[in-house]
Amino acid sequence: MKQMIRAMAGLCLLAVSSAALAATTLTGLDFRQGESGELQVDLTFSHGVPEVRGYRLDDPARLTIDLVDTANQLEQRRMELGIGGVEQVTALEAGSRTRLVFNLDGPLPYDTTQQGDRLRLSIGGGAAVAPTTAVAQQPVARQATPAPAPAPASGRPVIEDIDFRRGEGGAGRLIVTFDRAGVDARVREEGRNRIVADIRDVELPASHDQVLDVSDFNTPLRRITPRVGRDGVTFDIEGSGEFAMLSTQSGRQLTIEAQPVAQAERDQRVRQQFPYTGERITLNFQDIEVRSVLAVIADFTGLNLVASDSVTGRVTLNLQDVPWDQALDLVLKSHGLASRQEGNVIVVAPASELANIERQEIEARAQVETLAPLVSEYVEVKYARAEDLAQLLRGGDGFGLLTERGRVAVDQRTNMLLIQDTADQVQEILRTLDRLDVAVRQVQIEARIVIARDGVTQQLGVNWGVSSSRPVRGVFGSSTRDGLTFGDGISLNEGGRVDRRFTERSTRSGGLAVDLGGFDNAVSTFGFGYLSGDILLDLELRALESENQSQTISQPRIITANQRKATIIQ
């Protein structure tokens, strides 16, 4: 409370000092609800009504009234209203200008009338927009039968042609041609599906003053609406879907292109080109202290502000509808300042001062780490070699996880690690070991060494079978005999076709469907084919082992991990 009283006292002193330089002073502000439900605000001045300038902002809905060459002697800086869709009013003073900012529930009309040394401002209800206060209003749709555009005899540039084309990759391209070069055109994106092109001080012939429906071109753009204003022409371009906007101006032509892109690509491009995402704000101050601007931004965002004693200087701002974080960044950069946000608190100080603070914090953390107690942890390694992981922790390859005080030991018998380090570092090491100590794929290599006579080639048999996760048809074979019989009642007839369908029960557990052992009058030929991607075909050729014909000497096998070389030696 004491801080608020001191702040109000400081504002009053500032108002008194600036009143001497201003032509008049705002001494009173009274408000009431009118007969039509509108808000009526009566402003009282000491030496007549000053020049009034105003503009509206649609998002967020606000009305700003600037009183030129006017000092502020209001007792309250902010007043809650709650009348006619007007929530509150804030009075700000910058240099010789006083600004009144009205927070609205939505876009509302307003009107101003002078009554001696009093100025009445009517907001909402049946009020009409005062023609003398439309300095920077948002574009407003015109009536269905607009008045004809001013004649080109004024000497201003004229729009000669408006053309729309479909470019490569489905891009929509708007081409505006002027009668001369050097036209001031400013193109910006508003939201995700809207492009606004403000062309200052130009004329639009009546033949081009019409809405263009370009939805049939199958591009991201759907509608182009030109709007004629006192300051020039504004093109309101509506789109759909995700697109990237590119505008170029060369000679007498302005080209606006919308290229369709994916959602992720658009978001990434927007973040790279324009990293500011704060709520939009309007600032218009002449020769104001940097501390005052920071206070206005903090009040707008609802964040707490801490400014260093080294924050000094004055600045002149005229920012219209820009993100507040961009406005803050511009103010800080213009005076060599930097900011750091911690929760809902913004700390502002010279960049060198913040760098020193961060360096001191790092040194303090290093000292705490040096004095922190050590803890021990036993880790059982399940799949990897404990020695390999210990080498990784020690940093044998140039990257280690242990601190200067940390140690690790290996128990070869139990394949365990004994780790000793600070508590935070031990937790980090455990998370790393969980990612490294995992099972890897293994490969089994098997060989059979057999002694056989020359005649063994006439006594070969075949084991084969088929299994499927769904019923199948079309298993073919051929034979010199009358047919073959499979296990589980499946038979192969003389024509080589399976008599009935395979089902899940057709796969014999523990063996193969066909077992043709070697015999004296063996099958001369047998053909088979791969069935489909979800059917398993088993094939096993086996040399007949019988007395005095063949002998298996050895069946060596070895299992090795993936990416490890292994060899079988007999």
Secondary structure, DSSP 8 states (H G I E B T S, - for coil): -HHHHHHHHHHHHHHHHHHTTSSEEEEEEEEEE-TTS-EEEEEEESSS---EEEEEETTTTEEEEEETTEEE--S-SEEEEEETTEEEEEEEEETTEEEEEEEESS---EEEEEETTEEEEEESTT----GGG-SS-------SS------GGG---BEEEEEEEE-GGG-EEEEEEESSS---EEEEE-SSSEEEEEEET-B--GGG-S-EE-GGG-SSEEEEEEEEETTEEEEEEEE-S-EEEEEEEETTEEEEEEEE--HHHHHHHHHHH----S-EEEEEEEEEEHHHHHHHHHHHHT-EEEE-TT---EEEEEEEEEEHHHHHHHHHHHTTEEEEEETTEEEEEEHHHHHHHHHHHHHHHHHHHHHS-EEEEEEE-SSS-HHHHHHHHHTTTS-----TT-EEEEETTTTEEEEEEEHHHHHHHHHHHHHHS----EEEEE--EEEE-GGGGGSEEEEEEEEESS-B---B---SSS-EE-GGG-EE-TTSBBSS-B-GGGS-TTS-SEEE---TT--S--------TTEEEEEEEEE---TTTEEEEE--EEEEETT-------
